Amino acid sequence: MGVKILEWLKPFISIIPEVSKPERKIQFREKVLWTAITLFIFLVCCQIPLFGIMSSDSADPFYWMRVIMASNRGTLMELGISPIVTSSLIMQLLQGAKLIEVGDTPKDKALFNGSQKLFGMIITLGQSVVYVMTGMYGDPSDIGAGIGLLIVIQLFCAGLIVLLLDELLQKGYGLGSGISLFIATNICETIVWKAFSPATINTGRGTEFEGAIIAFFHLLATRGDKVRALREAFYRQNLPNLMNLMATIFVFSIVIYFQGFRVDLPIKSSRYRGQYSSYPIKLFYTSNIPIILQSALVSNLYVISQMLSAKLAGNIFVSILGVWQTMEGGGPARSYPVGGLCYYMSPPETLSHIIEDPIHAVVYIAFMLGSCAFFSKTWIDVSGSSASDVAKQLKDQQMVMRGHRDKSMIKELNRYIPTAAAFGGLCIGALSVLADFLGAIGSGTGILLAVTIIYQYFEVFVKEQSELGGMGTLLF
C-alpha cells in the first residue's frame, strides 16, 4: 500500500526541477567552490526584501523559529529551510511508522526523495498563502489581491531555490547539506553581528553601539568613570555584552570537547582474514536531531499560542497555553511569554529571573532534558540507526563484531546504542540549558546546532585531507 502511494505521485514528480547526479568524481576544491556559491546565493536572498510588503513595527510572531528555520524577516528567505525540514520530518516519520514502504533500490530511493521534494513545494506554497492571508505583510484588504499573489510567487520561487540548492549539495557537488549549511551560517552571522555590529541604539543612557566588542571600546573612550564603563560593557541589559560573548565561547569549547567522546567497537571482515576495523558509537549518536525536533515542537507551540492570544485574549484555555507581552529595545520587537505553559517551556531571561522564580527554572530544565532524551531515543528507530539496523548494515558489508555471532551482535550493540542516544540527548539538552542560563549569544539551541554542524564539516575536511594526503593536494 505504501509503495502504491508513492507510485501515484510519479506523474507529478517527473515535472519537478531536478539536479542531475554528477557523471564524474567531483574534486574537493570544486566541492568547496559549489558550497561557496550556494552560500553566496543564500546570503543574497537573505538581504533582498520582498516586493509589495508593508513595513511593520509589530512583534515578530516567528522570532522563536528563526534559528532553526535559517530565515530572515521580510526578505526572500522569510520561509528559510522550514519547508525542507517539515517535509523531511513528515516523510521520515511516515517511513518509520511503516505507513509508506521504501525499498533499497536506487529507483525506490529516487521516488522517495522526489516525493519529499514535492511535499516541500506544497508546504512552501501553503505557508506562503497562510503568511499573506494572516496579515504578516499588512492587512490583505489593504495590499490587494494582485500584490498578495505577487508576494506568494516570490516566496514560492525562493523556496524552490532553497530546495534545489540543498539538492545540489546532497547530490555530491558540494559539502554536507543545504539545511546544515544555512542553519550554521545564520547562527554564526547572528553571533558575529552581535559582537561587531556598528548599529547605534538610544538606550536612555545615551547612544550605544549594538556590538558587544565595539561597545566595549566606545564606552571606555567616552565615559569618564572607567570602572563603571567596564561594568556596563560586561553586564549591560537588553543589548549584547562581553559576558554573553564569553559565555558563547565557553559553550562552544564544551560542545567541541564532548564531540570527541565515543566508544569504538572492534569489527572484522567475515570474508577476508586479518582485515580489522572499528565501528564508532559517539556520545552525540543522533547529532543535533534532538534539539532540532525539540525546537520545532516548542516554536510551533509558541506560534499557535501567540495567534490564539491575539484573537481570543482573555479566554481561560488560551491563557493556560500562554500569556504574551511585547518587549522592545535592544533589537527588533518580539513577544515573550509571561504566563501559562509556554512560559514554563521558555528559558529564564537572566540569572535574576531564576532567583525570582526557581519553579520556572526547574520545570524548564526537566522539560529540556526529558524531551531531548525522548526525541533522541525515538529518532534511532525512525531514522534506521537502531542496533538491529546497524547489525544489518554490518552484515551487508560482510563485517562482524569480533567474538560475537550475528544474534549476539545485536545484543552487544543494544548495550551501547540506546544508551548513547538517550544519554547523548540528555547532554544536548543540558548544554542547551547551560547556554541559555549563561546568556550565550544566539540561544543555547542555536549554538549547539552551529557547533555540531561546523564539527561535521571539519570531519569531512579531515577525511578528504587524509585520502588525498596533505593540505596542498587538497586545495591546489
C-alpha positions as a Markdown table, in Angstrom:
| # | Residue | x | y | z |
|---|---|---|---|---|
| 1 | Met | 0.0 | 0.0 | 0.0 |
| 2 | Gly | 2.8 | 2.4 | 1.0 |
| 3 | Val | 4.7 | 1.8 | -2.3 |
| 4 | Lys | 1.5 | 2.4 | -4.3 |
| 5 | Ile | 1.0 | 5.8 | -2.7 |
| 6 | Leu | 4.5 | 6.9 | -3.9 |
| 7 | Glu | 3.8 | 5.4 | -7.3 |
| 8 | Trp | 0.7 | 7.6 | -7.6 |
| 9 | Leu | 2.9 | 10.7 | -7.2 |
| 10 | Lys | 5.2 | 9.7 | -10.1 |
| 11 | Pro | 3.5 | 11.9 | -12.8 |
| 12 | Phe | 3.9 | 14.9 | -10.5 |
| 13 | Ile | 7.5 | 14.1 | -9.5 |
| 14 | Ser | 8.5 | 13.9 | -13.2 |
| 15 | Ile | 7.8 | 17.6 | -13.9 |
| 16 | Ile | 9.6 | 18.9 | -10.8 |
| 17 | Pro | 13.0 | 20.6 | -11.5 |
| 18 | Glu | 15.9 | 18.2 | -10.6 |
| 19 | Val | 19.6 | 18.4 | -10.1 |
| 20 | Ser | 21.2 | 15.5 | -12.1 |
| 21 | Lys | 23.8 | 13.3 | -10.4 |
| 22 | Pro | 27.5 | 14.1 | -11.3 |
| 23 | Glu | 28.8 | 11.9 | -14.0 |
| 24 | Arg | 32.4 | 12.0 | -12.7 |
| 25 | Lys | 34.0 | 12.3 | -9.3 |
| 26 | Ile | 33.9 | 15.9 | -8.0 |
| 27 | Gln | 37.2 | 17.1 | -6.8 |
| 28 | Phe | 37.4 | 18.6 | -3.3 |
| 29 | Arg | 38.2 | 22.1 | -4.5 |
| 30 | Glu | 35.2 | 22.0 | -6.8 |
| 31 | Lys | 33.0 | 21.0 | -3.9 |
| 32 | Val | 34.3 | 23.9 | -1.9 |
| 33 | Leu | 33.6 | 26.2 | -4.8 |
| 34 | Trp | 30.0 | 24.9 | -5.3 |
| 35 | Thr | 29.4 | 25.2 | -1.5 |
| 36 | Ala | 30.6 | 28.8 | -1.5 |
| 37 | Ile | 28.4 | 29.6 | -4.5 |
| 38 | Thr | 25.4 | 28.0 | -2.7 |
| 39 | Leu | 26.1 | 30.0 | 0.4 |
| 40 | Phe | 26.5 | 33.2 | -1.6 |
| 41 | Ile | 23.1 | 32.8 | -3.2 |
| 42 | Phe | 21.5 | 32.1 | 0.2 |
| 43 | Leu | 23.1 | 35.2 | 1.8 |
| 44 | Val | 22.0 | 37.4 | -1.2 |
| 45 | Cys | 18.4 | 36.1 | -0.8 |
| 46 | Cys | 18.6 | 36.9 | 2.9 |
| 47 | Gln | 19.1 | 40.6 | 2.1 |
| 48 | Ile | 16.6 | 41.1 | -0.8 |
| 49 | Pro | 13.3 | 42.4 | 0.6 |
| 50 | Leu | 10.0 | 41.1 | -0.6 |
| 51 | Phe | 8.4 | 43.4 | -3.1 |
| 52 | Gly | 4.9 | 44.8 | -2.1 |
| 53 | Ile | 5.0 | 44.2 | 1.7 |
| 54 | Met | 4.0 | 46.9 | 4.1 |
| 55 | Ser | 6.6 | 47.8 | 6.8 |
| 56 | Ser | 5.5 | 46.6 | 10.3 |
| 57 | Asp | 6.9 | 47.5 | 13.7 |
| 58 | Ser | 4.8 | 44.8 | 15.3 |
| 59 | Ala | 6.4 | 41.9 | 17.3 |
| 60 | Asp | 7.8 | 39.1 | 15.1 |
| 61 | Pro | 5.5 | 36.1 | 15.7 |
| 62 | Phe | 8.1 | 33.7 | 14.3 |
| 63 | Tyr | 11.0 | 35.2 | 16.4 |
| 64 | Trp | 11.4 | 31.8 | 18.2 |
| 65 | Met | 11.6 | 29.8 | 15.0 |
| 66 | Arg | 14.2 | 31.9 | 13.1 |
| 67 | Val | 17.2 | 30.0 | 14.5 |
| 68 | Ile | 16.1 | 26.5 | 13.2 |
| 69 | Met | 14.4 | 28.0 | 10.0 |
| 70 | Ala | 17.5 | 30.0 | 8.9 |
| 71 | Ser | 15.1 | 32.7 | 7.9 |
| 72 | Asn | 15.2 | 36.5 | 7.7 |
| 73 | Arg | 12.0 | 38.5 | 8.3 |
| 74 | Gly | 10.6 | 40.5 | 5.3 |
| 75 | Thr | 13.1 | 39.0 | 2.8 |
| 76 | Leu | 13.1 | 36.2 | 0.1 |
| 77 | Met | 14.3 | 33.9 | 2.9 |
| 78 | Glu | 11.2 | 34.5 | 5.0 |
| 79 | Leu | 10.4 | 30.8 | 5.0 |
| 80 | Gly | 14.1 | 29.7 | 5.2 |
| 81 | Ile | 14.5 | 25.9 | 5.3 |
| 82 | Ser | 11.2 | 25.4 | 7.1 |
| 83 | Pro | 9.5 | 23.6 | 4.1 |
| 84 | Ile | 12.5 | 21.2 | 3.6 |
| 85 | Val | 12.7 | 20.4 | 7.4 |
| 86 | Thr | 8.9 | 19.9 | 7.6 |
| 87 | Ser | 8.7 | 17.7 | 4.5 |
| 88 | Ser | 11.7 | 15.7 | 5.6 |
| 89 | Leu | 10.4 | 15.0 | 9.1 |
| 90 | Ile | 6.9 | 14.1 | 7.8 |
| 91 | Met | 8.4 | 11.6 | 5.3 |
| 92 | Gln | 10.8 | 10.1 | 7.8 |
| 93 | Leu | 8.0 | 9.7 | 10.4 |
| 94 | Leu | 5.7 | 8.1 | 7.8 |
| 95 | Gln | 8.5 | 5.7 | 6.8 |
| 96 | Gly | 9.3 | 4.9 | 10.4 |
| 97 | Ala | 5.7 | 4.2 | 11.2 |
| 98 | Lys | 5.6 | 1.8 | 8.2 |
| 99 | Leu | 2.8 | 3.9 | 6.6 |
| 100 | Ile | 5.0 | 4.1 | 3.4 |
| 101 | Glu | 7.5 | 1.5 | 2.4 |
| 102 | Val | 10.7 | 2.4 | 0.7 |
| 103 | Gly | 12.9 | -0.3 | -1.0 |
| 104 | Asp | 16.7 | -0.4 | -1.1 |
| 105 | Thr | 16.9 | 0.0 | -4.9 |
| 106 | Pro | 18.1 | 3.4 | -6.4 |
| 107 | Lys | 14.7 | 3.7 | -8.2 |
| 108 | Asp | 12.8 | 3.5 | -4.9 |
| 109 | Lys | 15.1 | 5.9 | -3.1 |
| 110 | Ala | 14.8 | 8.4 | -6.0 |
| 111 | Leu | 11.0 | 8.1 | -5.8 |
| 112 | Phe | 11.1 | 8.8 | -2.0 |
| 113 | Asn | 13.4 | 11.8 | -2.5 |
| 114 | Gly | 11.2 | 13.1 | -5.3 |
| 115 | Ser | 8.1 | 12.7 | -3.0 |
| 116 | Gln | 9.9 | 14.6 | -0.3 |
| 117 | Lys | 10.7 | 17.5 | -2.7 |
| 118 | Leu | 7.1 | 17.5 | -3.9 |
| 119 | Phe | 5.8 | 17.8 | -0.3 |
| 120 | Gly | 8.4 | 20.6 | 0.3 |
| 121 | Met | 7.0 | 22.6 | -2.7 |
| 122 | Ile | 3.4 | 22.0 | -1.5 |
| 123 | Ile | 4.3 | 23.1 | 2.1 |
| 124 | Thr | 6.2 | 26.2 | 0.6 |
| 125 | Leu | 3.0 | 27.2 | -1.3 |
| 126 | Gly | 0.8 | 26.6 | 1.7 |
| 127 | Gln | 3.0 | 28.6 | 4.1 |
| 128 | Ser | 3.2 | 31.5 | 1.6 |
| 129 | Val | -0.6 | 31.7 | 1.3 |
| 130 | Val | -1.0 | 31.5 | 5.1 |
| 131 | Tyr | 1.6 | 34.2 | 5.7 |
| 132 | Val | -0.2 | 36.6 | 3.3 |
| 133 | Met | -3.7 | 35.8 | 4.5 |
| 134 | Thr | -2.9 | 36.2 | 8.2 |
| 135 | Gly | -1.6 | 39.7 | 7.7 |
| 136 | Met | 2.1 | 39.1 | 8.1 |
| 137 | Tyr | 2.8 | 41.8 | 5.4 |
| 138 | Gly | -0.1 | 44.1 | 6.0 |
| 139 | Asp | -3.9 | 43.7 | 6.0 |
| 140 | Pro | -4.9 | 41.6 | 3.0 |
| 141 | Ser | -7.6 | 44.1 | 2.1 |
| 142 | Asp | -5.0 | 46.9 | 2.0 |
| 143 | Ile | -2.3 | 45.2 | -0.1 |
| 144 | Gly | -4.8 | 43.8 | -2.6 |
| 145 | Ala | -5.2 | 40.5 | -4.4 |
| 146 | Gly | -2.5 | 41.4 | -7.1 |
| 147 | Ile | 0.2 | 42.3 | -4.6 |
| 148 | Gly | -0.8 | 39.3 | -2.3 |
| 149 | Leu | -0.4 | 36.9 | -5.3 |
| 150 | Leu | 3.0 | 38.5 | -6.2 |
| 151 | Ile | 4.3 | 38.0 | -2.6 |
| 152 | Val | 3.2 | 34.3 | -2.7 |
| 153 | Ile | 5.0 | 33.9 | -6.0 |
| 154 | Gln | 8.2 | 35.5 | -4.6 |
| 155 | Leu | 8.1 | 33.2 | -1.5 |
| 156 | Phe | 7.4 | 30.1 | -3.6 |
| 157 | Cys | 10.3 | 30.8 | -6.1 |
| 158 | Ala | 12.6 | 31.5 | -3.2 |
| 159 | Gly | 11.5 | 28.2 | -1.5 |
| 160 | Leu | 12.1 | 26.3 | -4.8 |
| 161 | Ile | 15.7 | 27.8 | -5.0 |
| 162 | Val | 16.4 | 26.6 | -1.4 |
| 163 | Leu | 15.2 | 23.1 | -2.3 |
| 164 | Leu | 17.4 | 23.0 | -5.4 |
| 165 | Leu | 20.4 | 24.4 | -3.5 |
| 166 | Asp | 20.0 | 21.7 | -0.9 |
| 167 | Glu | 19.7 | 19.0 | -3.6 |
| 168 | Leu | 22.8 | 20.3 | -5.3 |
| 169 | Leu | 24.9 | 19.7 | -2.2 |
| 170 | Gln | 23.2 | 16.4 | -1.3 |
| 171 | Lys | 23.9 | 15.0 | -4.8 |
| 172 | Gly | 27.6 | 15.4 | -4.2 |
| 173 | Tyr | 28.5 | 18.7 | -5.9 |
| 174 | Gly | 29.2 | 20.3 | -2.6 |
| 175 | Leu | 29.9 | 19.6 | 1.1 |
| 176 | Gly | 27.3 | 18.4 | 3.6 |
| 177 | Ser | 23.7 | 19.5 | 3.1 |
| 178 | Gly | 22.0 | 22.9 | 2.4 |
| 179 | Ile | 20.0 | 22.6 | 5.6 |
| 180 | Ser | 23.1 | 22.3 | 7.8 |
| 181 | Leu | 25.0 | 25.0 | 5.8 |
| 182 | Phe | 22.2 | 27.5 | 6.1 |
| 183 | Ile | 21.5 | 26.9 | 9.8 |
| 184 | Ala | 25.2 | 27.2 | 10.7 |
| 185 | Thr | 25.6 | 30.4 | 8.6 |
| 186 | Asn | 22.5 | 32.0 | 10.0 |
| 187 | Ile | 23.6 | 31.4 | 13.6 |
| 188 | Cys | 27.3 | 32.4 | 13.0 |
| 189 | Glu | 26.1 | 35.6 | 11.3 |
| 190 | Thr | 24.0 | 36.4 | 14.4 |
| 191 | Ile | 26.9 | 35.9 | 16.7 |
| 192 | Val | 29.4 | 37.9 | 14.6 |
| 193 | Trp | 26.8 | 40.7 | 14.2 |
| 194 | Lys | 26.1 | 40.9 | 17.9 |
| 195 | Ala | 29.8 | 41.1 | 18.6 |
| 196 | Phe | 30.8 | 43.7 | 16.0 |
| 197 | Ser | 27.6 | 45.4 | 15.0 |
| 198 | Pro | 28.2 | 49.2 | 14.3 |
| 199 | Ala | 24.5 | 50.0 | 14.6 |
| 200 | Thr | 23.7 | 52.5 | 17.3 |
| 201 | Ile | 20.7 | 52.3 | 19.7 |
| 202 | Asn | 19.5 | 55.0 | 22.1 |
| 203 | Thr | 19.0 | 53.2 | 25.4 |
| 204 | Gly | 18.1 | 56.2 | 27.5 |
| 205 | Arg | 21.6 | 56.4 | 28.9 |
| 206 | Gly | 22.8 | 57.8 | 25.6 |
| 207 | Thr | 23.6 | 56.3 | 22.3 |
| 208 | Glu | 25.3 | 52.9 | 22.4 |
| 209 | Phe | 26.7 | 50.5 | 19.8 |
| 210 | Glu | 24.8 | 47.2 | 19.5 |
| 211 | Gly | 28.0 | 45.1 | 19.0 |
| 212 | Ala | 29.5 | 44.0 | 22.3 |
| 213 | Ile | 33.2 | 44.5 | 21.4 |
| 214 | Ile | 32.6 | 47.8 | 19.6 |
| 215 | Ala | 30.5 | 49.0 | 22.6 |
| 216 | Phe | 33.4 | 48.0 | 25.0 |
| 217 | Phe | 35.9 | 50.3 | 23.3 |
| 218 | His | 33.3 | 53.0 | 22.8 |
| 219 | Leu | 32.3 | 53.0 | 26.5 |
| 220 | Leu | 35.9 | 53.1 | 27.6 |
| 221 | Ala | 36.7 | 56.0 | 25.3 |
| 222 | Thr | 33.6 | 58.2 | 26.1 |
| 223 | Arg | 32.9 | 57.5 | 29.8 |
| 224 | Gly | 34.8 | 59.4 | 32.5 |
| 225 | Asp | 34.3 | 56.7 | 35.1 |
| 226 | Lys | 36.3 | 53.8 | 33.6 |
| 227 | Val | 35.2 | 51.2 | 36.2 |
| 228 | Arg | 31.5 | 52.0 | 35.6 |
| 229 | Ala | 32.2 | 51.8 | 31.8 |
| 230 | Leu | 33.8 | 48.3 | 32.2 |
| 231 | Arg | 30.9 | 47.2 | 34.3 |
| 232 | Glu | 28.4 | 48.4 | 31.7 |
| 233 | Ala | 30.4 | 46.7 | 28.9 |
| 234 | Phe | 30.3 | 43.4 | 30.7 |
| 235 | Tyr | 26.8 | 43.4 | 32.2 |
| 236 | Arg | 24.6 | 45.9 | 30.3 |
| 237 | Gln | 20.9 | 44.8 | 29.8 |
| 238 | Asn | 18.8 | 44.3 | 26.7 |
| 239 | Leu | 22.0 | 44.6 | 24.4 |
| 240 | Pro | 24.8 | 42.1 | 23.8 |
| 241 | Asn | 27.6 | 42.4 | 26.4 |
| 242 | Leu | 31.0 | 40.9 | 26.9 |
| 243 | Met | 29.7 | 38.3 | 29.4 |
| 244 | Asn | 27.3 | 37.0 | 26.7 |
| 245 | Leu | 30.2 | 36.7 | 24.3 |
| 246 | Met | 32.5 | 34.9 | 26.8 |
| 247 | Ala | 29.6 | 32.5 | 27.6 |
| 248 | Thr | 29.2 | 31.8 | 23.9 |
| 249 | Ile | 32.9 | 30.9 | 23.5 |
| 250 | Phe | 32.8 | 28.8 | 26.7 |
| 251 | Val | 29.8 | 26.7 | 25.4 |
| 252 | Phe | 31.4 | 26.3 | 22.0 |
| 253 | Ser | 34.5 | 24.9 | 23.7 |
| 254 | Ile | 32.5 | 22.4 | 25.9 |
| 255 | Val | 30.5 | 21.1 | 22.9 |
| 256 | Ile | 33.6 | 20.6 | 20.8 |
| 257 | Tyr | 35.2 | 18.7 | 23.8 |
| 258 | Phe | 32.1 | 16.4 | 24.1 |
| 259 | Gln | 32.2 | 15.7 | 20.4 |
| 260 | Gly | 35.3 | 13.6 | 20.9 |
| 261 | Phe | 33.6 | 11.2 | 23.3 |
| 262 | Arg | 32.9 | 7.8 | 21.7 |
| 263 | Val | 33.2 | 4.0 | 22.1 |
| 264 | Asp | 35.0 | 2.1 | 19.3 |
| 265 | Leu | 33.6 | -1.5 | 18.8 |
| 266 | Pro | 36.1 | -3.9 | 17.2 |
| 267 | Ile | 34.8 | -5.4 | 13.9 |
| 268 | Lys | 36.4 | -7.7 | 11.3 |
| 269 | Ser | 35.7 | -8.9 | 7.8 |
| 270 | Ser | 33.9 | -12.2 | 7.5 |
| 271 | Arg | 35.3 | -12.7 | 4.0 |
| 272 | Tyr | 39.0 | -11.6 | 4.3 |
| 273 | Arg | 41.1 | -12.9 | 7.2 |
| 274 | Gly | 43.1 | -10.3 | 9.1 |
| 275 | Gln | 41.0 | -7.3 | 8.0 |
| 276 | Tyr | 40.2 | -5.5 | 11.2 |
| 277 | Ser | 38.4 | -2.2 | 11.8 |
| 278 | Ser | 36.2 | -0.4 | 14.4 |
| 279 | Tyr | 32.7 | 0.9 | 14.5 |
| 280 | Pro | 32.5 | 4.2 | 16.4 |
| 281 | Ile | 29.5 | 5.0 | 18.6 |
| 282 | Lys | 29.6 | 8.7 | 19.6 |
| 283 | Leu | 28.1 | 10.2 | 22.7 |
| 284 | Phe | 26.1 | 12.5 | 20.4 |
| 285 | Tyr | 24.9 | 9.5 | 18.5 |
| 286 | Thr | 21.9 | 11.3 | 17.0 |
| 287 | Ser | 23.9 | 14.5 | 16.4 |
| 288 | Asn | 21.7 | 17.7 | 16.6 |
| 289 | Ile | 18.4 | 15.9 | 15.7 |
| 290 | Pro | 17.0 | 16.0 | 19.3 |
| 291 | Ile | 17.5 | 19.8 | 19.6 |
| 292 | Ile | 16.0 | 20.4 | 16.1 |
| 293 | Leu | 12.9 | 18.4 | 16.9 |
| 294 | Gln | 12.5 | 19.9 | 20.4 |
| 295 | Ser | 12.9 | 23.4 | 19.0 |
| 296 | Ala | 10.4 | 22.7 | 16.2 |
| 297 | Leu | 7.9 | 21.4 | 18.7 |
| 298 | Val | 8.3 | 24.4 | 21.1 |
| 299 | Ser | 8.4 | 27.0 | 18.3 |
| 300 | Asn | 5.2 | 25.8 | 16.7 |
| 301 | Leu | 3.5 | 25.8 | 20.1 |
| 302 | Tyr | 4.7 | 29.4 | 20.6 |
| 303 | Val | 3.3 | 30.4 | 17.2 |
| 304 | Ile | -0.1 | 28.8 | 17.9 |
| 305 | Ser | -0.3 | 30.3 | 21.3 |
| 306 | Gln | 0.5 | 33.8 | 20.0 |
| 307 | Met | -2.1 | 33.6 | 17.3 |
| 308 | Leu | -4.7 | 32.4 | 19.8 |
| 309 | Ser | -3.8 | 35.2 | 22.2 |
| 310 | Ala | -4.1 | 37.8 | 19.5 |
| 311 | Lys | -7.6 | 36.6 | 18.5 |
| 312 | Leu | -9.0 | 35.3 | 21.8 |
| 313 | Ala | -7.3 | 37.3 | 24.5 |
| 314 | Gly | -8.7 | 36.6 | 28.0 |
| 315 | Asn | -10.0 | 33.1 | 27.2 |
| 316 | Ile | -9.1 | 30.8 | 30.1 |
| 317 | Phe | -7.9 | 28.0 | 27.9 |
| 318 | Val | -5.8 | 30.3 | 25.7 |
| 319 | Ser | -4.3 | 31.8 | 28.9 |
| 320 | Ile | -3.4 | 28.3 | 30.2 |
| 321 | Leu | -1.5 | 27.7 | 27.0 |
| 322 | Gly | 0.4 | 31.1 | 27.1 |
| 323 | Val | 0.1 | 34.8 | 28.1 |
| 324 | Trp | 2.3 | 37.1 | 25.9 |
| 325 | Gln | 3.8 | 40.5 | 26.2 |
| 326 | Thr | 5.8 | 42.6 | 23.7 |
| 327 | Met | 9.3 | 43.6 | 24.6 |
| 328 | Glu | 11.1 | 46.4 | 22.7 |
| 329 | Gly | 14.6 | 47.9 | 22.8 |
| 330 | Gly | 17.9 | 46.2 | 22.1 |
| 331 | Gly | 16.8 | 45.0 | 18.7 |
| 332 | Pro | 13.6 | 44.1 | 16.9 |
| 333 | Ala | 10.3 | 43.9 | 18.9 |
| 334 | Arg | 9.4 | 40.4 | 19.9 |
| 335 | Ser | 6.7 | 38.8 | 22.1 |
| 336 | Tyr | 7.8 | 36.7 | 25.1 |
| 337 | Pro | 5.7 | 34.5 | 27.4 |
| 338 | Val | 4.9 | 35.8 | 30.9 |
| 339 | Gly | 2.5 | 33.0 | 31.9 |
| 340 | Gly | 0.9 | 29.7 | 31.0 |
| 341 | Leu | 2.5 | 26.5 | 29.6 |
| 342 | Cys | 4.7 | 28.4 | 27.1 |
| 343 | Tyr | 6.2 | 30.4 | 29.9 |
| 344 | Tyr | 7.5 | 27.3 | 31.7 |
| 345 | Met | 8.8 | 25.9 | 28.4 |
| 346 | Ser | 10.9 | 29.0 | 27.7 |
| 347 | Pro | 14.3 | 29.7 | 29.2 |
| 348 | Pro | 14.6 | 32.3 | 32.0 |
| 349 | Glu | 15.9 | 35.6 | 30.5 |
| 350 | Thr | 18.5 | 36.3 | 33.2 |
| 351 | Leu | 20.0 | 34.9 | 36.4 |
| 352 | Ser | 17.8 | 37.3 | 38.4 |
| 353 | His | 14.7 | 35.6 | 36.9 |
| 354 | Ile | 16.0 | 32.2 | 38.1 |
| 355 | Ile | 16.2 | 33.6 | 41.7 |
| 356 | Glu | 12.8 | 35.3 | 41.4 |
| 357 | Asp | 11.0 | 32.2 | 40.0 |
| 358 | Pro | 13.0 | 29.0 | 40.7 |
| 359 | Ile | 10.0 | 26.8 | 39.8 |
| 360 | His | 10.2 | 28.1 | 36.3 |
| 361 | Ala | 13.9 | 27.2 | 36.1 |
| 362 | Val | 13.3 | 23.7 | 37.5 |
| 363 | Val | 10.4 | 22.9 | 35.1 |
| 364 | Tyr | 12.3 | 24.3 | 32.1 |
| 365 | Ile | 15.4 | 22.1 | 33.0 |
| 366 | Ala | 13.2 | 19.0 | 33.4 |
| 367 | Phe | 11.4 | 19.6 | 30.2 |
| 368 | Met | 14.5 | 20.2 | 28.1 |
| 369 | Leu | 16.4 | 17.2 | 29.4 |
| 370 | Gly | 13.4 | 14.9 | 29.2 |
| 371 | Ser | 12.2 | 16.0 | 25.7 |
| 372 | Cys | 15.8 | 15.8 | 24.2 |
| 373 | Ala | 16.4 | 12.4 | 25.6 |
| 374 | Phe | 13.0 | 11.2 | 24.4 |
| 375 | Phe | 13.5 | 12.6 | 20.8 |
| 376 | Ser | 17.0 | 11.1 | 20.6 |
| 377 | Lys | 15.8 | 7.7 | 21.8 |
| 378 | Thr | 12.9 | 7.7 | 19.4 |
| 379 | Trp | 14.9 | 9.0 | 16.4 |
| 380 | Ile | 17.2 | 6.0 | 16.2 |
| 381 | Asp | 14.2 | 3.7 | 15.4 |
| 382 | Val | 12.7 | 6.2 | 12.9 |
| 383 | Ser | 15.9 | 7.0 | 11.1 |
| 384 | Gly | 17.2 | 3.5 | 10.7 |
| 385 | Ser | 20.1 | 3.8 | 13.1 |
| 386 | Ser | 19.0 | 1.4 | 15.8 |
| 387 | Ala | 21.0 | -1.7 | 16.9 |
| 388 | Ser | 19.2 | -4.1 | 14.5 |
| 389 | Asp | 19.7 | -1.6 | 11.6 |
| 390 | Val | 23.4 | -1.2 | 12.3 |
| 391 | Ala | 23.8 | -5.0 | 12.6 |
| 392 | Lys | 22.1 | -5.4 | 9.2 |
| 393 | Gln | 24.4 | -2.8 | 7.7 |
| 394 | Leu | 27.5 | -4.5 | 9.0 |
| 395 | Lys | 26.2 | -7.9 | 7.8 |
| 396 | Asp | 25.6 | -6.4 | 4.3 |
| 397 | Gln | 29.2 | -5.2 | 4.3 |
| 398 | Gln | 30.2 | -8.7 | 5.4 |
| 399 | Met | 31.6 | -7.3 | 8.7 |
| 400 | Val | 31.1 | -8.9 | 12.2 |
| 401 | Met | 32.0 | -7.9 | 15.7 |
| 402 | Arg | 35.0 | -9.7 | 17.0 |
| 403 | Gly | 34.0 | -12.5 | 19.4 |
| 404 | His | 30.2 | -12.3 | 18.6 |
| 405 | Arg | 27.8 | -14.2 | 16.3 |
| 406 | Asp | 25.1 | -12.4 | 14.3 |
| 407 | Lys | 22.5 | -12.8 | 17.0 |
| 408 | Ser | 24.8 | -11.8 | 19.9 |
| 409 | Met | 26.0 | -8.8 | 17.8 |
| 410 | Ile | 22.5 | -7.1 | 18.0 |
| 411 | Lys | 22.5 | -7.8 | 21.8 |
| 412 | Glu | 26.0 | -6.2 | 22.1 |
| 413 | Leu | 25.0 | -3.2 | 20.0 |
| 414 | Asn | 21.9 | -2.8 | 22.2 |
| 415 | Arg | 24.2 | -2.3 | 25.2 |
| 416 | Tyr | 25.6 | 0.9 | 23.6 |
| 417 | Ile | 23.4 | 2.5 | 21.0 |
| 418 | Pro | 20.1 | 3.2 | 23.0 |
| 419 | Thr | 22.2 | 4.3 | 26.0 |
| 420 | Ala | 24.3 | 6.6 | 23.8 |
| 421 | Ala | 21.2 | 8.0 | 22.1 |
| 422 | Ala | 19.3 | 8.7 | 25.4 |
| 423 | Phe | 22.4 | 10.0 | 27.3 |
| 424 | Gly | 23.6 | 12.0 | 24.3 |
| 425 | Gly | 20.2 | 13.6 | 24.0 |
| 426 | Leu | 20.3 | 14.4 | 27.8 |
| 427 | Cys | 23.7 | 16.0 | 27.4 |
| 428 | Ile | 22.5 | 18.0 | 24.4 |
| 429 | Gly | 19.6 | 19.3 | 26.5 |
| 430 | Ala | 21.8 | 20.1 | 29.5 |
| 431 | Leu | 24.3 | 22.0 | 27.3 |
| 432 | Ser | 21.4 | 24.0 | 25.8 |
| 433 | Val | 20.1 | 24.8 | 29.3 |
| 434 | Leu | 23.6 | 25.9 | 30.4 |
| 435 | Ala | 24.0 | 28.2 | 27.3 |
| 436 | Asp | 20.6 | 29.8 | 28.0 |
| 437 | Phe | 21.3 | 30.3 | 31.7 |
| 438 | Leu | 24.7 | 31.8 | 30.9 |
| 439 | Gly | 23.1 | 34.2 | 28.4 |
| 440 | Ala | 25.1 | 33.0 | 25.4 |
| 441 | Ile | 24.5 | 34.9 | 22.1 |
| 442 | Gly | 22.2 | 33.1 | 19.7 |
| 443 | Ser | 20.5 | 30.9 | 22.3 |
| 444 | Gly | 21.6 | 27.5 | 23.6 |
| 445 | Thr | 19.8 | 25.8 | 20.7 |
| 446 | Gly | 21.5 | 27.9 | 18.1 |
| 447 | Ile | 25.0 | 27.4 | 19.5 |
| 448 | Leu | 24.5 | 23.6 | 19.7 |
| 449 | Leu | 23.3 | 23.5 | 16.1 |
| 450 | Ala | 26.2 | 25.7 | 14.9 |
| 451 | Val | 28.9 | 23.7 | 16.7 |
| 452 | Thr | 27.7 | 20.3 | 15.7 |
| 453 | Ile | 27.3 | 21.3 | 12.1 |
| 454 | Ile | 30.7 | 23.0 | 11.9 |
| 455 | Tyr | 32.3 | 19.9 | 13.5 |
| 456 | Gln | 30.7 | 17.7 | 10.9 |
| 457 | Tyr | 32.2 | 19.9 | 8.2 |
| 458 | Phe | 35.6 | 19.7 | 10.0 |
| 459 | Glu | 35.3 | 15.9 | 10.0 |
| 460 | Val | 34.6 | 15.9 | 6.2 |
| 461 | Phe | 37.6 | 18.1 | 5.6 |
| 462 | Val | 39.9 | 15.9 | 7.7 |
| 463 | Lys | 38.6 | 12.8 | 5.9 |
| 464 | Glu | 39.2 | 14.3 | 2.4 |
| 465 | Gln | 42.7 | 15.5 | 3.5 |
| 466 | Ser | 43.7 | 12.1 | 4.7 |
| 467 | Glu | 42.5 | 10.5 | 1.5 |
| 468 | Leu | 44.4 | 12.9 | -0.8 |
| 469 | Gly | 47.5 | 13.3 | 1.5 |
| 470 | Gly | 48.0 | 16.8 | 2.7 |
| 471 | Met | 46.6 | 20.4 | 2.6 |
| 472 | Gly | 48.4 | 21.4 | -0.6 |
| 473 | Thr | 47.0 | 18.5 | -2.6 |
| 474 | Leu | 43.5 | 19.1 | -1.1 |
| 475 | Leu | 43.1 | 22.7 | -2.3 |
| 476 | Phe | 45.5 | 23.2 | -5.2 |
